[in-house]
Amino acid sequence: MASTDRLGQITDAVREAGQLSVAELAGLTGASEMTIRRDLELLSGQGVLERFRGGARSLLLRGEEPPFTLRAQEGLEVKRRLAAEAAALIADGESVVIDSGTTCLEVARALAHRRLTVMPLSLHAANALTGAPLLQLLLPGGAPRPVELALTGPLAEASLGALRFDTAVLGCCGLNTANGLTAYDLADAAVKRAAIASAHRVIAVAEAAKFTRTALAHVTGVSALDAVVTEESAPVEELEALAAAQVTVRQV
C-alpha cells in the first residue's frame, strides 16, 4: 500500500473508532508497528489526530473534512486519471468553471495546456493555471478558506452569477442518488450551486468512495448533473441509478 493511501486509511479508521492502538493499525494496514508510529507522528503534526502511548485518538469529528494537505496526496494517481477523463469531455474554445478541492485541482492541471477560458474557484487551481500560454484565466472574488483556499461568500457567488459558462466541473464530498451531491462546508455548497446555475453543462468528478458518503450540506440532486466521471470500482447500483436519471457515466 502506498504511504499516502495508508495515511488516509489510518485517518478514516481512527476517526471511525475514536481511537486505535498501534498494533490494531498495523493489523489493519499490514504495515509494521514502526511504520505506523512514523505515520502517526506525521498525522499528529497535521492536526489530524493526537498521539498517546501505544496509539492515537482522532481530532476530526465525524462529518468533518480531512485536511487539504492530506487529501491532496491521497489517491493521487486515481485523481489524475479522473481529471484526464473529465478534460477529454471539454472541447477547445469552451468556457469552464472549475470547483475547489483536490480532484478538481488535478482537472485544472489537466486543462492548463488547452485553449479555453477558465474560472477556478480556488487559489490552488488559480496558481496551477497562472501563466498557461493558451488559456484565458478569469479570477472570481470571494474569501479564501484557510489552507483549502476555496473561494466562498457573496463575492464568489456574484462573480458566477454575472457569467454563463459552457461547462462546470464539480467535486464533491459525497454523491449518491438518494442524497444527491453533498459538501462538508455550507459556504462551499452555496458556491457549487451558483456554479451549477451559471453553466450549460455540469460534470461531477468523484472517486468510488464518494458514493458511500453523504456530507452535511446538500448541493443538488443527481438530475442536475449531465455527466459523472468516476472509477470502475464505483457501486454498480449507483451507476445504474445515474444512467436511469439520464446522467452520462464515464469510468476510469
Wavefront OBJ file of the C-alpha trace (Angstrom):
o trace
v 0.000 0.000 0.000
v 1.326 3.457 -0.909
v 2.137 5.680 2.065
v -0.473 8.291 1.091
v -3.187 5.625 0.856
v -2.088 4.198 4.209
v -2.295 7.630 5.831
v -5.819 8.035 4.501
v -6.789 4.588 5.780
v -5.355 5.359 9.224
v -7.176 8.698 9.336
v -10.506 7.122 8.412
v -10.099 4.174 10.802
v -9.136 6.292 13.817
v -11.915 8.791 13.111
v -14.484 5.993 12.862
v -13.321 4.211 16.029
v -12.405 7.306 18.044
v -9.044 5.815 18.954
v -6.939 2.804 17.960
v -3.702 1.229 19.124
v -0.526 0.959 17.052
v -0.976 -2.834 16.984
v -4.555 -2.503 15.684
v -3.478 -0.105 12.950
v -0.591 -2.370 11.953
v -3.022 -5.258 11.614
v -5.432 -3.139 9.596
v -2.868 -1.792 7.121
v -0.358 -4.633 7.008
v 2.457 -2.202 7.846
v 4.985 -2.652 10.632
v 4.396 -1.007 14.009
v 7.496 1.140 13.406
v 5.953 2.425 10.160
v 2.635 3.077 11.917
v 4.382 5.121 14.632
v 6.021 7.294 11.943
v 2.650 7.719 10.214
v 1.018 8.745 13.493
v 3.722 11.347 14.103
v 3.097 12.795 10.638
v -0.677 12.877 11.084
v -0.286 14.374 14.537
v 1.776 17.195 13.037
v -1.037 17.866 10.551
v -3.594 18.145 13.341
v -5.495 15.034 12.242
v -5.021 13.034 15.434
v -3.500 13.083 18.902
v -0.851 10.564 19.918
v -0.934 8.706 23.207
v 1.309 5.904 24.435
v 0.628 2.915 22.207
v -1.902 4.543 19.885
v -3.781 7.625 18.740
v -7.194 9.294 19.004
v -8.897 11.309 16.282
v -9.087 15.103 16.335
v -11.518 15.085 13.397
v -15.199 14.972 14.229
v -17.497 12.655 12.305
v -18.553 14.510 9.144
v -15.528 16.821 9.258
v -13.343 17.069 6.178
v -9.725 15.811 6.434
v -7.023 18.464 5.854
v -6.329 19.559 2.278
v -2.639 18.647 2.547
v -3.538 15.045 3.369
v -6.267 14.746 0.729
v -4.068 16.271 -1.976
v -1.693 13.269 -1.897
v -4.263 10.555 -1.180
v -5.174 8.511 -4.273
v -3.297 10.957 -6.484
v -2.987 8.627 -9.492
v -6.738 7.950 -9.425
v -7.460 11.686 -9.279
v -5.178 12.276 -12.255
v -6.988 9.600 -14.295
v -10.356 11.106 -13.387
v -9.042 14.547 -14.336
v -7.779 13.345 -17.712
v -11.176 11.767 -18.476
v -13.040 14.925 -17.443
v -10.680 17.065 -19.545
v -11.398 14.838 -22.553
v -15.084 15.807 -22.317
v -14.225 19.511 -22.765
v -13.686 20.942 -26.244
v -11.173 23.642 -27.102
v -12.751 27.094 -27.023
v -15.136 26.312 -24.166
v -15.609 28.465 -21.090
v -15.220 26.365 -17.950
v -15.672 26.940 -14.220
v -13.650 24.545 -12.055
v -14.687 23.775 -8.492
v -12.364 23.733 -5.487
v -10.988 20.522 -3.972
v -8.117 18.171 -4.675
v -9.648 16.263 -7.606
v -10.674 19.490 -9.339
v -7.149 20.801 -8.802
v -5.973 17.905 -10.969
v -8.629 18.822 -13.553
v -7.197 22.350 -13.645
v -3.720 20.935 -14.206
v -5.038 18.678 -16.984
v -6.522 21.719 -18.761
v -3.527 24.032 -18.355
v -2.241 23.446 -21.904
v -5.645 23.877 -23.579
v -7.188 26.826 -25.457
v -10.004 27.624 -23.022
v -11.492 30.317 -20.823
v -11.351 29.064 -17.239
v -12.522 30.405 -13.892
v -11.092 28.366 -10.984
v -12.885 28.517 -7.635
v -9.773 28.017 -5.530
v -6.432 29.762 -5.270
v -4.656 26.391 -5.578
v -6.195 25.881 -9.028
v -5.638 29.521 -9.978
v -1.941 29.108 -9.191
v -1.811 25.923 -11.310
v -3.272 27.814 -14.285
v -1.303 31.049 -13.958
v 0.963 31.546 -16.951
v -0.748 28.930 -19.149
v 0.039 30.249 -22.635
v -3.211 29.430 -24.481
v -5.671 29.774 -21.646
v -7.668 32.845 -20.667
v -7.802 32.891 -16.860
v -10.675 34.591 -15.033
v -10.496 35.074 -11.268
v -13.627 35.318 -9.102
v -13.965 37.331 -5.947
v -14.522 35.743 -2.571
v -12.898 34.919 0.735
v -10.434 32.001 0.631
v -10.966 29.328 3.269
v -7.765 28.724 5.294
v -5.482 26.020 3.781
v -8.281 24.824 1.458
v -8.123 28.207 -0.367
v -11.603 27.654 -1.821
v -13.220 30.973 -2.685
v -16.593 31.402 -0.983
v -19.065 34.069 0.034
v -21.220 36.644 -1.764
v -18.390 37.953 -3.957
v -17.681 34.474 -5.312
v -21.387 33.847 -5.894
v -21.815 37.240 -7.600
v -18.867 36.515 -9.910
v -20.540 33.284 -11.012
v -23.929 34.948 -11.356
v -22.505 37.503 -13.789
v -21.251 34.864 -16.243
v -22.520 31.918 -18.280
v -20.148 29.002 -18.776
v -20.264 26.110 -21.215
v -19.212 23.631 -18.522
v -18.936 23.450 -14.749
v -16.644 20.786 -13.301
v -17.629 19.960 -9.725
v -16.004 17.963 -6.978
v -17.926 16.617 -4.024
v -17.644 15.172 -0.557
v -20.457 12.705 -1.159
v -22.515 11.621 -4.168
v -25.397 9.158 -4.389
v -28.833 9.036 -5.923
v -30.603 9.086 -2.547
v -28.993 12.285 -1.241
v -27.515 13.880 -4.346
v -24.236 15.775 -4.375
v -23.182 16.969 -0.899
v -20.408 19.065 0.671
v -18.974 19.436 4.164
v -18.962 23.225 4.167
v -22.164 25.294 3.867
v -20.456 28.225 2.123
v -18.768 25.851 -0.313
v -22.138 24.267 -1.094
v -23.592 27.696 -1.924
v -20.766 28.385 -4.401
v -21.266 24.969 -6.000
v -24.966 25.768 -6.511
v -24.019 29.107 -8.092
v -21.597 27.299 -10.433
v -24.344 24.883 -11.481
v -26.726 27.771 -12.180
v -24.102 29.528 -14.313
v -23.277 26.564 -16.585
v -24.942 24.916 -19.571
v -23.427 21.524 -18.652
v -22.332 20.058 -15.296
v -19.677 17.352 -14.918
v -19.029 15.837 -11.479
v -15.756 14.050 -10.738
v -15.829 11.574 -7.855
v -13.707 8.692 -6.597
v -15.631 5.471 -5.951
v -15.565 6.042 -2.174
v -17.629 9.224 -2.555
v -20.693 7.089 -3.401
v -20.679 5.703 0.158
v -20.630 9.159 1.807
v -23.154 11.871 2.488
v -21.942 15.198 3.887
v -23.932 17.829 5.765
v -24.686 20.382 3.041
v -26.936 19.381 0.154
v -25.854 20.909 -3.149
v -28.103 19.343 -5.779
v -29.862 16.183 -6.824
v -28.254 13.972 -9.449
v -30.797 15.139 -12.046
v -28.859 18.436 -12.280
v -25.745 16.564 -13.433
v -25.059 15.892 -17.086
v -22.081 13.590 -16.570
v -20.228 11.838 -13.753
v -16.606 10.725 -14.098
v -15.684 8.025 -11.599
v -13.758 4.785 -11.116
v -14.614 1.339 -12.470
v -14.955 0.195 -8.847
v -17.873 2.558 -8.129
v -21.021 0.767 -6.858
v -22.908 -0.766 -9.782
v -26.318 0.069 -8.322
v -25.365 3.748 -8.091
v -24.079 3.827 -11.646
v -27.273 2.187 -12.890
v -29.363 4.726 -10.982
v -27.375 7.575 -12.534
v -27.911 6.143 -16.005
v -31.640 5.823 -15.262
v -31.621 9.536 -14.358
v -30.163 10.296 -17.821
v -26.710 11.094 -16.406
v -23.786 10.058 -18.620
v -21.294 7.935 -16.665
v -17.624 7.733 -17.650
v -15.407 5.275 -15.767
v -11.620 5.027 -15.490
l 1 2 3 4 5 6 7 8 9 10 11 12 13 14 15 16 17 18 19 20 21 22 23 24 25 26 27 28 29 30 31 32 33 34 35 36 37 38 39 40 41 42 43 44 45 46 47 48 49 50 51 52 53 54 55 56 57 58 59 60 61 62 63 64 65 66 67 68 69 70 71 72 73 74 75 76 77 78 79 80 81 82 83 84 85 86 87 88 89 90 91 92 93 94 95 96 97 98 99 100 101 102 103 104 105 106 107 108 109 110 111 112 113 114 115 116 117 118 119 120 121 122 123 124 125 126 127 128 129 130 131 132 133 134 135 136 137 138 139 140 141 142 143 144 145 146 147 148 149 150 151 152 153 154 155 156 157 158 159 160 161 162 163 164 165 166 167 168 169 170 171 172 173 174 175 176 177 178 179 180 181 182 183 184 185 186 187 188 189 190 191 192 193 194 195 196 197 198 199 200 201 202 203 204 205 206 207 208 209 210 211 212 213 214 215 216 217 218 219 220 221 222 223 224 225 226 227 228 229 230 231 232 233 234 235 236 237 238 239 240 241 242 243 244 245 246 247 248 249 250 251 252
